[in-house]
Amino acid sequence: MLQLFLALLAGALVGFVFGLIKLPIPAPSALSGILGILGIYLGYQFFLWLIPIVK
């Protein structure tokens, strides 16, 4: 839980700094960003599932 809070805090701080210096946020649009993260997670889970089968 602490890790989640620290990640949220770090993201909020970076977003604040980017807003302060008038830069666009370094993130894709909401839906494509969420789907990208989901794809990375599912790909990694598939990798973990496949490795014992291949060995």
C-alpha positions as CSV (number, residue, x, y, z in Angstrom):
1,M,0.0,0.0,0.0
2,L,2.9,2.4,0.8
3,Q,4.3,1.7,-2.7
4,L,1.0,2.7,-4.3
5,F,0.8,5.9,-2.3
6,L,4.4,6.8,-3.2
7,A,3.8,6.1,-6.9
8,L,0.7,8.4,-6.8
9,L,2.6,11.1,-4.9
10,A,5.5,10.9,-7.3
11,G,3.1,11.2,-10.3
12,A,1.3,14.1,-8.7
13,L,4.6,15.9,-8.1
14,V,5.8,15.4,-11.7
15,G,2.4,16.5,-13.0
16,F,2.6,19.6,-10.8
17,V,6.1,20.5,-12.0
18,F,5.1,20.0,-15.6
19,G,2.2,22.3,-15.1
20,L,4.3,24.8,-13.3
21,I,6.8,25.1,-16.2
22,K,3.9,25.1,-18.8
23,L,4.8,21.7,-20.5
24,P,2.2,19.1,-21.6
25,I,2.1,16.1,-19.3
26,P,4.3,13.2,-20.4
27,A,1.4,10.7,-20.7
28,P,-0.8,9.4,-23.5
29,S,-4.5,10.1,-23.5
30,A,-6.4,8.3,-20.7
31,L,-7.9,5.3,-22.5
32,S,-4.8,4.5,-24.7
33,G,-2.5,4.8,-21.6
34,I,-4.7,2.5,-19.6
35,L,-4.9,0.0,-22.4
36,G,-1.1,0.2,-22.9
37,I,-0.5,-0.6,-19.3
38,L,-3.0,-3.4,-19.4
39,G,-1.3,-4.8,-22.4
40,I,2.1,-4.7,-20.8
41,Y,0.7,-6.5,-17.7
42,L,-1.1,-9.2,-19.7
43,G,2.0,-9.8,-21.9
44,Y,4.2,-10.3,-18.8
45,Q,1.6,-12.6,-17.2
46,F,1.5,-14.6,-20.5
47,F,5.3,-14.8,-20.4
48,L,5.3,-16.1,-16.8
49,W,2.7,-18.7,-17.8
50,L,4.5,-19.8,-20.9
51,I,8.0,-20.3,-19.5
52,P,7.3,-23.4,-17.4
53,I,5.5,-25.0,-20.3
54,V,8.4,-24.4,-22.7
55,K,11.1,-25.7,-20.3
